[in-house]
């Protein structure tokens, strides 16, 4: 869910050198109602680095989401956050 959120929404803006999103009420997050009802996760056993099951999965989510959006809409998304390009 965190990976989907990072691909879709986060944007930090600066005004006069200061961050405009001063707290979480100004920083958009994925809401549970907008989350997929199911997410399929597969783990691949490996002795290769990196190990663990947490953060290594985060970066490829954006590419997988972009490919899913392309498959559904025919629109290629090449810049984060995706929500700005989807309107």
N, C-alpha and C positions, 0 to 999 in steps of 0.2 A: 504494500500500500504506500509506503514511503517513497518508493521508486516512481510509482505512478504519479504521486503528488508532485515530486520534483520535476518530472517531465511536463506536467500540465500547467502548473500554476506559479511556482515561486518567482518572484521578481523583486529585487531590492533596488530601490531608486534613491538617488542622492539629490538633495536640494541645498545649494550653497555649501556643499562639502559635508553635509550631515545626512544620515540615513533617514528617509521619510517614514518608513514603516517602523515606528517607535515601539510597537508591541504587537502581540499576536492578533489583536482585533483589526489591524491594518495589513496583515500578511495572510493571504488566502491559503487555505488548506483544503484538501479533499474531505468532503463530508461523507459520513457513512451512507447516507441515502444515495450518493453519487458513485459509490464504490461498486465494483463488479460483485455479483451475487456469488460467484465462484471463482477461485483462482487455483489453477493446477500447478503444483510445485514438484519438481523432480530433482533428486540429489544424485550426483555421479560420484561413486567412490573413486578416489585418486590419492596417490602418495605425492603428487606434485603440488608445489606452492601456487597460489595461496591456499591455506587450509581453513576450515571453518565454514559455517553456513550462513553467516550474517551479511556483512557488508559486501563480499564479493558479488553477490547477486544484484546489488543496487544499480551499477552502471549499465548492464545490458537491458534493463527494463525499458529505458527510453527508446532504444532501437526496436525492441519487440512491439512496443505500443505504436510506434510510427509505422511499422509494417502492418499491424492490425488495422490501423486507420486507413492506410493505403488500400488494403484488401477490401475494406468495407466501402470506401468512398472514391477511390482512384486518385486521391490527393496526397502528394508527397510532402511530408513535413520535415524540414531540414534545420529548423532553428527552435531552440527552447526559449520560453515555455510554449508548448503546443496550443494552449487555450487561446492565445493571441491570434494564431493563424486560423483557428476554427471558427472564430466569431462568436 
